[in-house]
Amino acid sequence: MKKPAATGKTKPNYGIDAPGVIRNLFLAGLALLAIVIFFPHVKIANVDVDTTGLVWSGGGCCFGGFLMLAYSLYGKYKHRDRMLNMVSWTGNEQVLDIGTGKGLLMIGAAKRLTTGKATGIDIWNAEDLSGNNVESALQNAAIEGVADKVEILNENVMDMSFADNFFDVIVTNMVIHNIYNKPGRKKACEEIVRVLKPGGTALVADFRHMREYENNFKEIEGVKTKLLPANYLTTFPAVSILIVTK
Ligand SMILES: C[S@@+](CC[C@H](N)C(=O)[O-])C[C@H]1O[C@@H](n2cnc3c(N)ncnc32)[C@H](O)[C@@H]1O
């Protein structure tokens, strides 16, 4: 495992989720509001068009961007704690965080471990999280004092190298929707069950396809699921949590 480079940073930085989407929402919102302010009436081929109604679309885009930003800066920490509080920790678990990004759940889990280890895997998609790379995750682990309890690997959830029945706890937040085809998402669910120990728990959190994931898991013999609703005060878009037991 790589050692983090010394940067002198003292505060962890877990990044902004989907930064391109947030930027586009603000740009579209501001452009629409600018039309309302500067061109409240536009003449198109002798027809007077009143643009003031666009204030709702412009305001809606900006509000959506603001709520997504609020999730990244505040809500995701509450959401992480909600997920990790669902596990009855002993401290010696083997934990896997799939799509760890800058290590949010991996590091949160590592803080609850004594002899256990938290492994984070990712393929480091730049568009999914600002500053998304292995160095940032390692840096955050060092700042949070858990560098010796984590391992970070470059792996795809659809094809993990771990042995069957290896992890006591698996967590994954806002990751599987990034696989843009149904068979790929199904393979991801199958891989999660394969590497989960019998008696172990997987917490799969996402803002879409949750019923599809639930059906994928239910098709596997011996697997039980429970779908919990999103907390609308802390997540945007609303992120539900699927508890999967084997
Ligand atoms: C929105 S970020 C969420 C990061 C982290 N789970 C969190 O909650 O802060 C989604 C992450 O999933 C990763 N990812 C996307 N597809 C993946 C795949 N097939 N296998 C592993 N990681 C993946 C991206 O690189 C990115 O780091």
The ligand as a Tripos MOL2 file, in Angstrom:
@<TRIPOS>MOLECULE
LIG
   27    29     1     0     0
SMALL
NO_CHARGES

@<TRIPOS>ATOM
      1 C1        -20.2660    9.7450   -5.6870 C.3       1 LIG1
      2 S1        -18.7250    8.9450   -5.3640 S.3       1 LIG1
      3 C2        -19.0320    8.3790   -3.6920 C.3       1 LIG1
      4 C3        -17.7470    8.1410   -2.9320 C.3       1 LIG1
      5 C4        -17.9400    7.6360   -1.5050 C.3       1 LIG1
      6 N1        -18.6160    6.3600   -1.4870 N.3       1 LIG1
      7 C5        -18.6830    8.6580   -0.6700 C.2       1 LIG1
      8 O1        -19.8220    8.3950   -0.2700 O.co2     1 LIG1
      9 O2        -18.1030    9.7220   -0.4110 O.co2     1 LIG1
     10 C6        -18.8510    7.4150   -6.2800 C.3       1 LIG1
     11 C7        -17.5780    6.6010   -6.2580 C.3       1 LIG1
     12 O3        -17.8190    5.3320   -6.8680 O.3       1 LIG1
     13 C8        -16.6830    4.9890   -7.6410 C.3       1 LIG1
     14 N2        -17.0800    3.9740   -8.6170 N.ar      1 LIG1
     15 C9        -17.8790    4.1380   -9.6960 C.ar      1 LIG1
     16 N3        -18.0390    2.9890  -10.3560 N.ar      1 LIG1
     17 C10       -17.3150    2.0490   -9.6780 C.ar      1 LIG1
     18 C11       -17.0620    0.6560   -9.8830 C.ar      1 LIG1
     19 N4        -17.5930    0.0060  -10.9150 N.pl3     1 LIG1
     20 N5        -16.2900    0.0000   -8.9830 N.ar      1 LIG1
     21 C12       -15.7430    0.6670   -7.9310 C.ar      1 LIG1
     22 N6        -15.9440    1.9810   -7.7000 N.ar      1 LIG1
     23 C13       -16.7180    2.6730   -8.5550 C.ar      1 LIG1
     24 C14       -16.2510    6.3230   -8.2400 C.3       1 LIG1
     25 O4        -14.9400    6.3040   -8.7400 O.3       1 LIG1
     26 C15       -16.4350    7.2360   -7.0360 C.3       1 LIG1
     27 O5        -15.2910    7.2880   -6.2250 O.3       1 LIG1
@<TRIPOS>BOND
     1     1     2 1
     2     2     3 1
     3     2    10 1
     4     3     4 1
     5     4     5 1
     6     5     6 1
     7     5     7 1
     8     7     8 2
     9     7     9 1
    10    10    11 1
    11    11    12 1
    12    11    26 1
    13    12    13 1
    14    13    14 1
    15    13    24 1
    16    14    15 ar
    17    14    23 ar
    18    15    16 ar
    19    16    17 ar
    20    17    18 ar
    21    17    23 ar
    22    18    19 1
    23    18    20 ar
    24    20    21 ar
    25    21    22 ar
    26    22    23 ar
    27    24    25 1
    28    24    26 1
    29    26    27 1
@<TRIPOS>SUBSTRUCTURE
     1 LIG1         1 GROUP 0 **** ****
